[in-house]
Amino acid sequence: MNPRETDRGAWWLVAQRDFWYRLRDKGFMVSTGITMTVLTGVILISANSGGGTPTFDLGLLGSGSGRLGPLVMQAADAQGAKISTTPVADRAAAAAGLEDGSLDAVLLDGERLLTRDGAPAELEGAVQTAVVADGIRATLEANDVPADQIAQILNPAPVPVETLEPQDPNRETNSTVAFITVVVLYGQLFGYGFWVATGVIEEKASRVVEILLSTIHARQLLAGKILGIGTLGLLQLVGIAAYSVALASLTGALDLPSHALGTAALAIGWFVLGFAFYASLFAVAGAIVSRMEELQNAIVPLNLVILVSFFVSIGATSDPGSTLSRIASIVPFSAALCMPVRISLGSATLLEIVASLIVTIGSTALLIPLAGRVYSGAVLRTGARVKLREAWRSAS
Amino acid sequence: MLELTGLSRRFGDVLALDGVTFSVPHGEIVGFVGPNGAGKTTTMRIALGVLEADAGEVRWNGRPLDAEARRRFGYMPEERGLYPKIKVLEQLVYLARLHGLSRPDASRRAAETIEVLGVAERANDRVETLSLGNQQRVQLAAALVHRPDVLILDEPFSGLDPVGVDALTGVLHAESEERGVPVVFSSHQLELVERLCDRVVLIDHGKIVAAGTIEELRSSRERRRLRVQVAGAPHEWYDAIPGVRLVEATPNDGIVVELDDEVDEQRVLDLARSAGDVTHFSRERASLAELFREAVRT
């Protein structure tokens, strides 16, 4: 048999086993369930509040209110809100409508605003503007200003807004999408990296690793494990992304589903890059200790690095062009979290993206053989925690 | 034939193996004995490629051992190890496939092996739920599942009850006699090694101190020993011949004496007869345990 075929067979077998073993693991089910639930909640909340135009129902009661109705709607339109008006018969009906939520406020005699517990700012502003406009119209009419001129004064063309930097009209939605992406990506990288570490310890603590290493090389075992667990993480991420984008489009939480799809694709791509990097480090952390209890200590430095990368990347969702964001998107430890944010917010230049890819792929390519060597030097040594230098030297 | 030649291995300042050389021919069972820390496990790990030697070579059928041939070896490590949370059959199939068997072959062989070893009814139980004895059987199944070309077993008898010992003995005989598999195992149970093995290799402080059949080891020992029982003889009757020393005196089985090279056994017999009624006179066959102690002491 061709030895290269054998090699491929061995790590492929390991990858398959680790994939199916984790897929059937309760932890996988639970983590998938929690992630889905949280995302569903976030999307539904943003569908009902942040996304779309705020809409209000205004009741009109008494003389003067009917005349103001169209003006209020006009004023709301200009502010990017939508107000629908309904005539209300009397004070009791107004109170009932406010109590049962069918009305957000009732305009009394065109003068006062009745609410249950305060009016939303958009509604109050629209009514205020309408009252001012009504007063101006009355004055203009009294001074015989022609009707078309009055209409022009009261409905000016919107003031054009100019910005020093080009602005994306969906900036806010995109930031939210980027934020969710960072949180999910962090969860995937850390969660699945941690699983690589626990997988290594399970084999080490149960001593089955010695039997495995009598049939295949340590590097094949490591490669298979990272590949199997990583594939599961990737598929879960694809599932989560597809579910979230679909749900967000259906509920109208997203104005631009295509942009979200693009961001999801970015997250998936950067998960692959980031996972290869972090999983190698997690495997080393798992290999140098002998028991699950010791793992928490061994991964402290790694944990810290990922956490810092996470927070810097969260910062990048609101300020993707800052110096810190730029650096973090190129440094190998944080690139996988920070770069997708900057790309998705349109802040990264092509040069930066290429540099980040080269740094991430290059450092991973260097790290994997180093991690493989430390892993093979440490994985058979039980008892006290293995020093990295010793592991390095005892591997051959 | 499995040949180990000049294997050396150092761990930090400790020279764990120092030029270990021995071979395991087809169809033979070789017992690998030595005190704790002598280098048995290290030697076996090197033979399996789990560890690498600093120097020396492992050859299989005349050629340097490669990864492909090594996959056909069966191994039972001293530190027993299986996946605790995976079902018996499932993990044997996995291990068989790592050893290079196709999926159908692996399934068939795994089922056959647990049948032979008497754990078939636990096929779908997780290993951690099995008794220690049954876990040991599954461990042995893991070494046998791929019909190995070579069997290397580190302390396979430790922790087995007498029934388990008989079962394992039967399996080792079957593998070596029927399939011609070279078998090497380490053990501290020297009577068992004596009973079971064609050849014995003795290691101490990383060096092979003796190797060969038990008879060869006996004949190579430095001095002959006699067990003599003489009724009514005075104490120390043997003192009359120079070069005869007492090794052991027991109330019921007479005495054991050690003879220098130039002493004629017949002279000792004559002297014994003149001292009293000789009820027993025989060459004393050294047990492996005695040979072991002597070899390790020197």
Interface residues (C-beta under 8 A of the other chain):
Chain A: M1 P3 T6 G9 A10 L13 V14 R17 Y21 E202 E203 S206 R207 V208 V209 E210 I211 L212 L213 S214 T215 I216 H217 L380 T382 S394 S396
Chain B: F11 R45 L48 G49 V50 L51 E52 D66 A67 E68 R70 R71 F73 Y75 P77 E79 R80 G81 L82 Y83 P84 I86 Y94 L95 R97 L98 H99 G100 A142
